Structure formats: C-alpha cells, structure tokens
Amino acid sequence: MPDTMSAHDPSWSAVDMAKISSPVNVDAPYSTANLAGKTILITGGASGFGAAFARHWAAHGAHIILGDVNDAAGEQLAAELRSLSGSSGHHHYGHCDVRSWSDQVALFKLAVSVSPTSSIDAVVAGAGIVDLSTNHFDLPRGLDKDDPPPPPLNVLSVNLTGVMYTSHLALFYLRRNPEGRDRHLMLISSIAGIAPLPGQTEYTVSKHAVMGLFRAMRGTSWRQGVRVNVLAPYFVETSLLPWQGMALLAGGVVGEVMDVVDAATRLMADHEIVGRGLVVGPKGVVDTQGIDSLEEEGGEGLVKRDRGVKEQAVWEIFAHDYQRVDVFVWRYLAMLNAAKRIRGWVGTVKDLFGIWKGRRAAAKGKGKGKAVS
Ligand SMILES: NC(=O)c1ccc[n+]([C@@H]2O[C@H](COP(=O)([O-])OP(=O)(O)OC[C@H]3O[C@@H](n4cnc5c(N)ncnc54)[C@H](O)[C@@H]3O)[C@@H](O)[C@H]2O)c1
C-alpha cells in the first residue's frame, strides 16, 4: 500500500493482488496456436455461439466436449467436428440440462474420460435462454387467489443457476490441470448484463448476475490458477432471439456471429488475458480522435490515440474494476495473498523438515549397519 494512503482512503488498487492482466488491445493480432490440443467443454454447445466456437476451435485442433438439451443437434455437431479436416477427432456430445447438478457433473466426468490428456483446459458456460412466456413477471395477476403460484423463474434457473453450477465445477476440474496447461473459464453475459433490457426483466437480471459472478470471481480465481473472462454480445441472430425481438430490431444494426467467435477466440487462445470482459456489438466505424487509450492500467496520464478511423466490433468493459477498490476488497485480497505466502512458507518448511528427517533416518540406518559389521 503506498505510504500516502491511510486506512480511510478508499482509493487503493487491487489489480496486482487479483492478478488481473492489462486491458485487452483488441486491435492487436493474436495467434491461434494455443488452441491445438486443448480440451474445451462447452455448455449450450449444440447451436448458436457454442456451435460456432466449436467449429472454429475444432478446426484449429482443439478437442470439443458439447453439453446441451438438444441431443439431435449436439450428436450431429460432434459427428461433423470429427469429420472436419484438421480436427483432432476427439469430439463428443453429452446430454446436459444445465439446471441439473447431476447432468453437469456427468458432463465434466465425460470430458475428463474422453480427453486425450484426461483433463479439461477450458470451459465455456454458454447455455442460455430467453423465455417470452415469463414476460408477465412485471405484471403480476391473480395473486389474490388461494394458493397463488410463484413466478416461473426458468430463465434464472438456466442462465444463472446453470452458470453457477458450471463455474463451480470448472474451478474444481480446471485446478486439476497440470502446471503449464491452460485453465480458462469463459462466461457469456450479454449487453443485457450491462444495460437494461426492458420487457425482459428476468433475462436482464440473469445476465447482470453473470456479470456480477465474473466481477467477483476474477478477484479470487488466481487461487486455483484459473483465468476467468467474460463476453457480452449485443443482439445477434441465433435461435435464442425470438422473431418479436428481430422485428423490433428491423432496420437497425445487429452483431455478427463471427465477431463473437473472434472475441471468444482471442480470450481462449491468449493465455495472458486474465480477468477481462469484452462487449461485442455491431461493427462500427470509429473516429479514434479523442478516444482515451486504456493502455495504462494505473489510470494516470491516459494516452490519446492518433487520429484516424477504424472498424471495431469489440470493446473492453469494466476495465477499471480493481483499480480503485474500497477498504473491504483491498483488505480481503491482501489477506488471501498473505495466506498464500504463508502456505508457501509452510510448504517450504515442511519440505525442508521432510528432507532433514529422511537424511537423519538414512544416517541412523548407516550407523546401525556399521555396528553390525
Ligand atoms: N444471440 C444473442 O443475441 C445473444 C446476445 C447476448 C448473449 N447471448 C447469450 O449467448 C449464449 C448462447 O446463446 P445463442 O445466441 O447462441 O443461442 P442458441 O439458442 O443458439 O444457443 C443456446 C443453446 O443453449 C441450449 N440450452 C437451452 N437450455 C438449456 C439447458 N437447460 N441446458 C443445456 N443447454 C440448454 C440450447 O439448446 C442451445 O443449443 C446464451 O447464454 C445467450 O444468453 C446471446
């Protein structure tokens, strides 16, 4: 903590303690080389973004494990991936309703059992739904009857409980991955995780919750050596979007699946990206004059980029989280870091003691041997 800060100063940076990487330079090229040989588990992988990620990453040599409730589409996609040129052939589908803990456990176990490395390198919590039949949440009716039913919170069950189950299992299984391999959890929130989507209260709540999950977890997942990142796409035409949604967007701009794939691939392939969030919107031409660069993590002396124009669909969000935190967050992370250092020292002392004990026993054994001869 800098000398000038007192316990009452709320402006402490926790970026180093949370081991979060610098903001992503979305203009920089990235290599896809790291995808080859990775075992990647994708929930909701049978269609939409999940299927597009699977095709792209399998073509770069990743092994894909798909979980979904759409068995026909999931099986068909796994077979398609196995026949792709450049594919590893290790692609599998398992039925998994993300609302079911036992289905999710079975999916993770399947992934480990079929993975050529018997481990999981990356997890994408992609399953998600929109359910127009629950839109009356904001307009409760008939609740004065005897025994009125609770609102159906199915969207929360899939988009939040399902994602929490996936994240919990991911932290356990990714931590088992040996040193040197990746340990990556990629969450899928939405523009509805940052901005309100009126009329879609439950969906908005669920996606804000996923964003909250990301923002909290990225502060502590370093303990498992896991990097957690999030994607927040704007509207993109997939089976998720009902026709009513597309009708409202008619004449406007929507995002492109391939821009979402591009942003996801950057997060997946670049192991240096830790604890970052990317929004993917419609490609826009940007006048770069006056746009502040985020290159300086400290937030001091923000750099103005050179004037120019460029096309951009991907933007960093919540880039400044952990740069200035309150006393609770600062002390909590300081405590975790101290505990880790102490565990390191205890481990070292244990190891030294073990070596000393072993040598002492060996010396005693030698002594006995001499006495006998
Ligand atoms: N398409 C968009 O405009 C958009 C925008 C922002 C965020 N998202 C998010 O992206 C993710 C993927 O959506 P998509 O657009 O590819 O839609 P999609 O409908 O094409 O894909 C979602 C997949 O999840 C599966 N699924 C649904 N319920 C499930 C359950 N209970 N268990 C397991 N799988 C289940 C579906 O069968 C489907 O294969 C979702 O989390 C969604 O909220 C989509």
The ligand as an SDF file (V2000), in Angstrom:
LIG
                    3D

 44 48  0  0  0  0  0  0  0  0999 V2000
  -27.9460  -14.2740  -29.6170 N   0  0  0  0  0  0  0  0  0  0  0  0
  -27.8660  -13.1540  -28.9250 C   0  0  0  0  0  0  0  0  0  0  0  0
  -28.3200  -12.0790  -29.3590 O   0  0  0  0  0  0  0  0  0  0  0  0
  -27.1510  -13.1330  -27.6120 C   0  0  0  0  0  0  0  0  0  0  0  0
  -26.7170  -11.9050  -27.1120 C   0  0  0  0  0  0  0  0  0  0  0  0
  -26.0660  -11.8720  -25.8870 C   0  0  0  0  0  0  0  0  0  0  0  0
  -25.8440  -13.0320  -25.1870 C   0  0  0  0  0  0  0  0  0  0  0  0
  -26.2780  -14.2040  -25.6940 N   0  0  0  0  0  0  0  0  0  0  0  0
  -26.0070  -15.4160  -24.8910 C   0  0  0  0  0  0  0  0  0  0  0  0
  -25.2030  -16.3090  -25.6160 O   0  0  0  0  0  0  0  0  0  0  0  0
  -25.4410  -17.6300  -25.1500 C   0  0  0  0  0  0  0  0  0  0  0  0
  -25.6850  -18.5360  -26.3370 C   0  0  0  0  0  0  0  0  0  0  0  0
  -26.8720  -18.1190  -26.9750 O   0  0  0  0  0  0  0  0  0  0  0  0
  -27.1150  -18.2490  -28.5410 P   0  0  0  0  0  0  0  0  0  0  0  0
  -27.4330  -16.9080  -29.0500 O   0  0  0  0  0  0  0  0  0  0  0  0
  -26.0200  -18.9980  -29.1540 O   0  0  0  0  0  0  0  0  0  0  0  0
  -28.4820  -19.0370  -28.5400 O   0  0  0  0  0  0  0  0  0  0  0  0
  -28.8570  -20.5000  -29.0210 P   0  0  0  0  0  0  0  0  0  0  0  0
  -30.2810  -20.6710  -28.6510 O   0  0  0  0  0  0  0  0  0  0  0  0
  -28.4800  -20.6870  -30.4430 O   0  0  0  0  0  0  0  0  0  0  0  0
  -27.9250  -21.4320  -28.1290 O   0  0  0  0  0  0  0  0  0  0  0  0
  -28.2210  -21.7180  -26.8010 C   0  0  0  0  0  0  0  0  0  0  0  0
  -28.0340  -23.2100  -26.5840 C   0  0  0  0  0  0  0  0  0  0  0  0
  -28.3240  -23.4950  -25.2180 O   0  0  0  0  0  0  0  0  0  0  0  0
  -29.0770  -24.7040  -25.1900 C   0  0  0  0  0  0  0  0  0  0  0  0
  -29.8520  -24.7820  -23.9530 N   0  0  0  0  0  0  0  0  0  0  0  0
  -31.0190  -24.1790  -23.6570 C   0  0  0  0  0  0  0  0  0  0  0  0
  -31.4290  -24.5480  -22.4350 N   0  0  0  0  0  0  0  0  0  0  0  0
  -30.5130  -25.4080  -21.9520 C   0  0  0  0  0  0  0  0  0  0  0  0
  -30.3690  -26.1340  -20.7500 C   0  0  0  0  0  0  0  0  0  0  0  0
  -31.2920  -26.0700  -19.7770 N   0  0  0  0  0  0  0  0  0  0  0  0
  -29.2930  -26.9210  -20.5990 N   0  0  0  0  0  0  0  0  0  0  0  0
  -28.3540  -27.0160  -21.5790 C   0  0  0  0  0  0  0  0  0  0  0  0
  -28.4300  -26.3560  -22.7410 N   0  0  0  0  0  0  0  0  0  0  0  0
  -29.5050  -25.5670  -22.9180 C   0  0  0  0  0  0  0  0  0  0  0  0
  -29.9320  -24.6560  -26.4220 C   0  0  0  0  0  0  0  0  0  0  0  0
  -30.4150  -25.9440  -26.7770 O   0  0  0  0  0  0  0  0  0  0  0  0
  -28.9720  -24.0750  -27.4280 C   0  0  0  0  0  0  0  0  0  0  0  0
  -28.2370  -25.0770  -28.0960 O   0  0  0  0  0  0  0  0  0  0  0  0
  -26.6200  -17.5400  -24.1820 C   0  0  0  0  0  0  0  0  0  0  0  0
  -26.1180  -17.5260  -22.8620 O   0  0  0  0  0  0  0  0  0  0  0  0
  -27.2370  -16.2130  -24.5170 C   0  0  0  0  0  0  0  0  0  0  0  0
  -27.9340  -15.6620  -23.4330 O   0  0  0  0  0  0  0  0  0  0  0  0
  -26.9280  -14.3080  -26.8920 C   0  0  0  0  0  0  0  0  0  0  0  0
  1  2  1  0
  2  3  2  0
  2  4  1  0
  4  5  1  0
  4 44  2  0
  5  6  2  0
  6  7  1  0
  7  8  2  0
  8  9  1  0
  8 44  1  0
  9 10  1  0
  9 42  1  0
 10 11  1  0
 11 12  1  0
 11 40  1  0
 12 13  1  0
 13 14  1  0
 14 15  2  0
 14 16  1  0
 14 17  1  0
 17 18  1  0
 18 19  2  0
 18 20  1  0
 18 21  1  0
 21 22  1  0
 22 23  1  0
 23 24  1  0
 23 38  1  0
 24 25  1  0
 25 26  1  0
 25 36  1  0
 26 27  1  0
 26 35  1  0
 27 28  2  0
 28 29  1  0
 29 30  1  0
 29 35  2  0
 30 31  1  0
 30 32  2  0
 32 33  1  0
 33 34  2  0
 34 35  1  0
 36 37  1  0
 36 38  1  0
 38 39  1  0
 40 41  1  0
 40 42  1  0
 42 43  1  0
M  CHG  2   8   1  16  -1
M  END
$$$$
